[in-house]
Amino acid sequence: MFPIRDENPTVRAPVATITIIGLNILVWLFVQGAGSVWPLINSFCLYSLIPGDLLGIVPAGTVIPMIEDVGCVVDGKGSVTTLITHAFLHGSWFHIISNLWFLWIFGDNVEDVMGVFRFIGFYLLCAVAAAAAQIVSNPAAITPMVGASGAIGGVMGAYARLYPRASVYTLIPIGFFITTAVIPAVYMLGLWFFIQLVSSLFGAEGPGGGVAFWAHAGGFVAGLILIGPMQREDYLAERRRLDPKE
């Protein structure tokens, strides 16, 4: 299922959500060269999350293959900043567009509940939680992890807890046909989480890496938990004041 839009109005403009989307686009264009081979590889070597390097498990000098005859060399100085920087890198146009679309659909409402600065802190905490889940799943891994999916998983977890009955318009491919349906958020996002969890448990990533399903699941759980203490206490009163029908 792929979300098209939701029926869930907001009180304030999603300043933080737009800012995060903009930062991701800027990094993709000017750091990763919009997917050009050498900038992409360089960004992976410098800013992706490599669990084995971060924890010092992989010996310095280890070469992580990227393309034929080219790889990243582990220097034994893994930086904790990669717990954040990995979430602003992507591997392809489809990767960044799909991630940022999900953030756009669900981020505005979650930000609305928190405010700009809390939402930014929440987003970064979810990115760290997602990275931690992936590290725990395979501490010695040397496959570079990139993508905002874990942090956005946190946004989706928060949305599912806040607005379980919100209507989400989705595209649903059935074989060669594509149909649309309106689905309550809790079912769509719950199914997404279930797929990530099952894929993690049954090793759908494969030996060579692939999708960081544990990061997705970890981010989602972090969002479910963090939304409780991080939402503004006055939000519901403000929303009812602006829209008496709420």
C-alpha positions as a Python dict, from the first residue, in 0.01 Angstrom:
ca = {
    (1, 'M'): (0, 0, 0),
    (2, 'F'): (123, 346, -88),
    (3, 'P'): (-38, 652, 77),
    (4, 'I'): (-172, 929, -146),
    (5, 'R'): (-303, 1164, 122),
    (6, 'D'): (-479, 1166, 455),
    (7, 'E'): (-790, 1343, 585),
    (8, 'N'): (-641, 1507, 891),
    (9, 'P'): (-621, 1889, 898),
    (10, 'T'): (-349, 2067, 1094),
    (11, 'V'): (-355, 2380, 1307),
    (12, 'R'): (-12, 2517, 1212),
    (13, 'A'): (213, 2510, 905),
    (14, 'P'): (458, 2213, 911),
    (15, 'V'): (774, 2424, 927),
    (16, 'A'): (997, 2150, 1069),
    (17, 'T'): (868, 1885, 831),
    (18, 'I'): (936, 2108, 531),
    (19, 'T'): (1279, 2195, 669),
    (20, 'I'): (1376, 1830, 713),
    (21, 'I'): (1252, 1748, 363),
    (22, 'G'): (1455, 2040, 229),
    (23, 'L'): (1771, 1929, 409),
    (24, 'N'): (1737, 1579, 267),
    (25, 'I'): (1699, 1718, -84),
    (26, 'L'): (2001, 1948, -42),
    (27, 'V'): (2217, 1661, 81),
    (28, 'W'): (2101, 1443, -208),
    (29, 'L'): (2181, 1711, -466),
    (30, 'F'): (2499, 1868, -331),
    (31, 'V'): (2662, 1599, -117),
    (32, 'Q'): (2551, 1286, -303),
    (33, 'G'): (2554, 1439, -648),
    (34, 'A'): (2191, 1342, -713),
    (35, 'G'): (2302, 978, -732),
    (36, 'S'): (2620, 1022, -934),
    (37, 'V'): (2852, 729, -867),
    (38, 'W'): (3152, 895, -705),
    (39, 'P'): (2972, 1145, -481),
    (40, 'L'): (2733, 868, -377),
    (41, 'I'): (3014, 630, -281),
    (42, 'N'): (3206, 907, -106),
    (43, 'S'): (2900, 999, 101),
    (44, 'F'): (2849, 637, 201),
    (45, 'C'): (3212, 603, 309),
    (46, 'L'): (3209, 923, 514),
    (47, 'Y'): (2860, 958, 659),
    (48, 'S'): (2672, 624, 650),
    (49, 'L'): (2625, 408, 957),
    (50, 'I'): (2855, 104, 959),
    (51, 'P'): (2790, -86, 1284),
    (52, 'G'): (3114, -286, 1281),
    (53, 'D'): (3318, 31, 1232),
    (54, 'L'): (3128, 234, 1492),
    (55, 'L'): (3173, -36, 1758),
    (56, 'G'): (3536, -106, 1665),
    (57, 'I'): (3463, -469, 1579),
    (58, 'V'): (3592, -451, 1223),
    (59, 'P'): (3974, -410, 1202),
    (60, 'A'): (4115, -88, 1060),
    (61, 'G'): (4209, -134, 697),
    (62, 'T'): (3910, -355, 616),
    (63, 'V'): (3774, -274, 270),
    (64, 'I'): (3398, -255, 225),
    (65, 'P'): (3323, -325, -144),
    (66, 'M'): (3103, -68, -316),
    (67, 'I'): (3153, -128, -689),
    (68, 'E'): (3410, -327, -883),
    (69, 'D'): (3761, -241, -758),
    (70, 'V'): (3627, 41, -539),
    (71, 'G'): (3544, 29, -171),
    (72, 'C'): (3541, 215, 161),
    (73, 'V'): (3842, 157, 386),
    (74, 'V'): (3764, 129, 757),
    (75, 'D'): (3993, 364, 952),
    (76, 'G'): (3905, 239, 1299),
    (77, 'K'): (3766, 579, 1398),
    (78, 'G'): (3393, 522, 1363),
    (79, 'S'): (3205, 840, 1455),
    (80, 'V'): (2889, 857, 1665),
    (81, 'T'): (2770, 1135, 1434),
    (82, 'T'): (2680, 866, 1180),
    (83, 'L'): (2388, 777, 1411),
    (84, 'I'): (2235, 1098, 1270),
    (85, 'T'): (2406, 1161, 937),
    (86, 'H'): (2296, 826, 791),
    (87, 'A'): (1934, 948, 810),
    (88, 'F'): (2003, 1229, 561),
    (89, 'L'): (2158, 1004, 295),
    (90, 'H'): (1981, 798, 29),
    (91, 'G'): (2075, 543, -231),
    (92, 'S'): (1860, 633, -530),
    (93, 'W'): (1595, 870, -660),
    (94, 'F'): (1321, 621, -570),
    (95, 'H'): (1465, 583, -220),
    (96, 'I'): (1456, 955, -140),
    (97, 'I'): (1126, 1031, -314),
    (98, 'S'): (937, 749, -141),
    (99, 'N'): (1084, 834, 200),
    (100, 'L'): (1009, 1204, 177),
    (101, 'W'): (659, 1139, 47),
    (102, 'F'): (580, 931, 357),
    (103, 'L'): (728, 1209, 574),
    (104, 'W'): (513, 1468, 398),
    (105, 'I'): (193, 1265, 443),
    (106, 'F'): (238, 1186, 813),
    (107, 'G'): (489, 1438, 945),
    (108, 'D'): (271, 1751, 942),
    (109, 'N'): (17, 1608, 1185),
    (110, 'V'): (278, 1475, 1426),
    (111, 'E'): (462, 1809, 1417),
    (112, 'D'): (131, 1983, 1479),
    (113, 'V'): (100, 1801, 1811),
    (114, 'M'): (458, 1878, 1921),
    (115, 'G'): (558, 2210, 1773),
    (116, 'V'): (864, 2280, 1559),
    (117, 'F'): (1151, 2224, 1800),
    (118, 'R'): (1007, 1922, 1979),
    (119, 'F'): (938, 1761, 1644),
    (120, 'I'): (1297, 1811, 1530),
    (121, 'G'): (1422, 1656, 1854),
    (122, 'F'): (1170, 1372, 1819),
    (123, 'Y'): (1277, 1304, 1461),
    (124, 'L'): (1646, 1287, 1553),
    (125, 'L'): (1577, 1063, 1853),
    (126, 'C'): (1383, 825, 1627),
    (127, 'A'): (1677, 822, 1384),
    (128, 'V'): (1911, 724, 1669),
    (129, 'A'): (1667, 459, 1797),
    (130, 'A'): (1639, 313, 1447),
    (131, 'A'): (2017, 301, 1416),
    (132, 'A'): (2046, 136, 1757),
    (133, 'A'): (1797, -134, 1659),
    (134, 'Q'): (1991, -210, 1343),
    (135, 'I'): (2322, -219, 1534),
    (136, 'V'): (2185, -459, 1795),
    (137, 'S'): (2054, -688, 1521),
    (138, 'N'): (2405, -726, 1374),
    (139, 'P'): (2683, -542, 1560),
    (140, 'A'): (2958, -664, 1325),
    (141, 'A'): (2781, -560, 1004),
    (142, 'I'): (2988, -368, 750),
    (143, 'T'): (2712, -288, 503),
    (144, 'P'): (2661, 92, 506),
    (145, 'M'): (2318, 190, 633),
    (146, 'V'): (2158, 502, 484),
    (147, 'G'): (1811, 647, 462),
    (148, 'A'): (1550, 841, 655),
    (149, 'S'): (1321, 537, 678),
    (150, 'G'): (1394, 463, 1044),
    (151, 'A'): (1325, 820, 1156),
    (152, 'I'): (1014, 831, 937),
    (153, 'G'): (910, 500, 1089),
    (154, 'G'): (906, 688, 1420),
    (155, 'V'): (679, 953, 1269),
    (156, 'M'): (447, 678, 1146),
    (157, 'G'): (442, 512, 1487),
    (158, 'A'): (348, 842, 1650),
    (159, 'Y'): (78, 904, 1389),
    (160, 'A'): (-72, 558, 1446),
    (161, 'R'): (-98, 628, 1818),
    (162, 'L'): (-234, 981, 1779),
    (163, 'Y'): (-478, 927, 1492),
    (164, 'P'): (-568, 558, 1463),
    (165, 'R'): (-899, 633, 1290),
    (166, 'A'): (-771, 898, 1047),
    (167, 'S'): (-857, 816, 685),
    (168, 'V'): (-559, 744, 461),
    (169, 'Y'): (-616, 727, 84),
    (170, 'T'): (-390, 458, -58),
    (171, 'L'): (-287, 297, -384),
    (172, 'I'): (-307, -82, -370),
    (173, 'P'): (-147, -289, -649),
    (174, 'I'): (-325, -618, -717),
    (175, 'G'): (-128, -809, -975),
    (176, 'F'): (-122, -594, -1288),
    (177, 'F'): (-402, -372, -1160),
    (178, 'I'): (-389, -76, -922),
    (179, 'T'): (-687, 26, -714),
    (180, 'T'): (-744, 283, -442),
    (181, 'A'): (-897, 250, -98),
    (182, 'V'): (-956, 459, 212),
    (183, 'I'): (-806, 281, 512),
    (184, 'P'): (-791, 380, 880),
    (185, 'A'): (-436, 481, 969),
    (186, 'V'): (-400, 218, 1238),
    (187, 'Y'): (-454, -63, 987),
    (188, 'M'): (-227, 74, 717),
    (189, 'L'): (57, 169, 952),
    (190, 'G'): (8, -142, 1162),
    (191, 'L'): (45, -357, 851),
    (192, 'W'): (359, -163, 755),
    (193, 'F'): (509, -232, 1098),
    (194, 'F'): (410, -598, 1084),
    (195, 'I'): (585, -637, 747),
    (196, 'Q'): (903, -476, 884),
    (197, 'L'): (899, -697, 1192),
    (198, 'V'): (837, -1021, 1005),
    (199, 'S'): (1100, -931, 745),
    (200, 'S'): (1349, -865, 1027),
    (201, 'L'): (1278, -1188, 1211),
    (202, 'F'): (1297, -1405, 901),
    (203, 'G'): (1606, -1247, 755),
    (204, 'A'): (1457, -1084, 447),
    (205, 'E'): (1760, -854, 431),
    (206, 'G'): (1981, -1138, 310),
    (207, 'P'): (2351, -1186, 375),
    (208, 'G'): (2455, -892, 160),
    (209, 'G'): (2242, -635, 338),
    (210, 'G'): (1952, -467, 160),
    (211, 'V'): (1664, -306, 347),
    (212, 'A'): (1729, -220, 713),
    (213, 'F'): (1408, -370, 846),
    (214, 'W'): (1522, -365, 1209),
    (215, 'A'): (1581, 9, 1178),
    (216, 'H'): (1229, 58, 1045),
    (217, 'A'): (1076, -146, 1327),
    (218, 'G'): (1293, 19, 1591),
    (219, 'G'): (1202, 367, 1471),
    (220, 'F'): (831, 281, 1471),
    (221, 'V'): (842, 156, 1831),
    (222, 'A'): (1041, 464, 1936),
    (223, 'G'): (773, 686, 1784),
    (224, 'L'): (496, 501, 1965),
    (225, 'I'): (675, 557, 2296),
    (226, 'L'): (812, 909, 2253),
    (227, 'I'): (490, 1070, 2132),
    (228, 'G'): (343, 1042, 2482),
    (229, 'P'): (585, 1268, 2672),
    (230, 'M'): (670, 1493, 2374),
    (231, 'Q'): (329, 1620, 2265),
    (232, 'R'): (211, 1966, 2371),
    (233, 'E'): (-45, 1957, 2652),
    (234, 'D'): (-238, 2248, 2505),
    (235, 'Y'): (-269, 2100, 2155),
    (236, 'L'): (-618, 1951, 2181),
    (237, 'A'): (-759, 2267, 2338),
    (238, 'E'): (-603, 2476, 2060),
    (239, 'R'): (-738, 2247, 1789),
    (240, 'R'): (-1091, 2255, 1936),
    (241, 'R'): (-1074, 2637, 1966),
    (242, 'L'): (-986, 2674, 1598),
    (243, 'D'): (-1228, 2402, 1484),
    (244, 'P'): (-1529, 2363, 1718),
    (245, 'K'): (-1637, 2049, 1529),
    (246, 'E'): (-1334, 1860, 1665),
}
